[in-house]
Amino acid sequence: MDTITDQKSTLRASVLALRDAMPPAERQAAAEAIAARALPVELTPGMVVSGFMPMKTEINPLPLLRKLAEQGATLALPCIAGRGKPLIMRAWKSGDAFKEGQWGIREPLPDAPEVSPDIVIVPLACFDRAGHRIGYGAGYYDMTLAALRAKKKVVAIGVAFAAQEIPRVPATERDERLDFVLTEKEIIAFR
């Protein structure tokens, strides 16, 4: 019998292959479609929204983040603090300098202020209709959401292509559920 880790690895690989096969123009159109819709939660000026810098064929959240900044959100991006540790969210705005972090992911400079987000835009490899996601396997977002949610109410919003939906994610008690997933086709609410 496969372990849950093995099942997640297999699902991750198959969905990422689908995502990798999408034409770049289709991926960009999906990112723009997500940004064109209203966020499914009220955004008040000054709320901190953490996004992420896209890597490889991941959906690009930057059009959405730019729109949220125009609506008064304070933006943040994650920085990896080390294996087995929650991410550090640092303030960021368009035009700020970056450093290259783990896996070549662009991160805010270490002197950017650390912030506590109200909304976390979460990357994912695949998701299901129960609000579970499979990430890239290191557990950073599960640890981060658990730590943030222990301190205050935090809304977790996954962004993905509709093709990344699977029937069921083999979830464990350590897996943090999403509140919403935004795809180019719909807003899926889990709460």
C-alpha angles and dihedrals in degrees: 000000000000117000119238088253090056092046091051092048091053093047092045093052095048095048094044089053088055091048092047090054093058113107114250092240090055091050091050092047089052092052090050092048091054091049092049093062127077116259110257091235131057113266114206122192112273096023110142114237118187116204132168139238110251119241129198110333095342117136110269111242094183096095088054093046092050090052092048090050089052087054091055104269120145106228130219136180130205125255121196110239095186141296112307094018130106117255119264112231113215128190114258138174131185110280096029117134119254139207123215110251134185115326088012093288113156113241133181114265116273091251092060109111118263111239137186110232125221091198125032118199102209129205118218144178094215141344142194136216092263092068096256121135139190113220128184096294107260096094095228096138094044090053092044096049091046091051094046094045090051087064105037146342108294126179115217115205120185119206119203147136114272087242089067093070115109130186096249137000113214095235131190131201089263093059113101115219123233122236093212142359120211117205131169088260105043153346110252116201121201102177 
